[in-house]
Amino acid sequence: VQLVESGGGLVQAGGSLRLSCAASGSIWSINAMGWYRQAPGKQRELVALMYNGGSRIYTDSVKDRFTISRDNAKNSVYLQMNSLKPEDTAVYYCNAKSPRDSWGQGTQVTVSS
């Protein structure tokens, strides 16, 4: 599975961004897609994940601010990020789960205070 992300950038605190990720290759094997992030000096962490059946999980710090969605016709996953905070600054990685994890190249999100 190959993943290509887009939509990162620089935004002021309180602003919004939307990340997109398109999958190609062995998409039939995917059972979940989502987003992870890695801030400088920190471990990569799960942000949001959406399973093929529609269930979603979010890390606590983004609940009520971020929304994950998928468009199966476009083999894509999205992350709508509202009320952004400086602590959301990180490189965001698209992830697809099949028999193994696949990763996008990462997109930088920077939130200024």
Secondary structure in CASP SS format (residue, H / E / C, confidence):
PFRMAT SS
TARGET T0000
AUTHOR 0000-0000-0000
METHOD secondary structure of the structure
MODEL  1
V C 1.00
Q E 1.00
L E 1.00
V E 1.00
E E 1.00
S E 1.00
G C 1.00
G C 1.00
G E 1.00
L E 1.00
V E 1.00
Q E 1.00
A C 1.00
G C 1.00
G C 1.00
S C 1.00
L E 1.00
R E 1.00
L E 1.00
S E 1.00
C E 1.00
A E 1.00
A E 1.00
S E 1.00
G C 1.00
S C 1.00
I H 1.00
W H 1.00
S H 1.00
I C 1.00
N C 1.00
A E 1.00
M E 1.00
G E 1.00
W E 1.00
Y E 1.00
R E 1.00
Q E 1.00
A C 1.00
P C 1.00
G C 1.00
K C 1.00
Q C 1.00
R C 1.00
E E 1.00
L E 1.00
V E 1.00
A E 1.00
L E 1.00
M E 1.00
Y E 1.00
N C 1.00
G C 1.00
G C 1.00
S C 1.00
R E 1.00
I E 1.00
Y E 1.00
T C 1.00
D H 1.00
S H 1.00
V H 1.00
K C 1.00
D C 1.00
R C 1.00
F E 1.00
T E 1.00
I E 1.00
S E 1.00
R E 1.00
D E 1.00
N H 1.00
A H 1.00
K H 1.00
N C 1.00
S E 1.00
V E 1.00
Y E 1.00
L E 1.00
Q E 1.00
M E 1.00
N C 1.00
S C 1.00
L C 1.00
K C 1.00
P H 1.00
E H 1.00
D H 1.00
T C 1.00
A E 1.00
V E 1.00
Y E 1.00
Y E 1.00
C E 1.00
N E 1.00
A E 1.00
K E 1.00
S C 1.00
P C 1.00
R C 1.00
D E 1.00
S E 1.00
W E 1.00
G C 1.00
Q C 1.00
G C 1.00
T E 1.00
Q E 1.00
V E 1.00
T E 1.00
V E 1.00
S E 1.00
S C 1.00
END
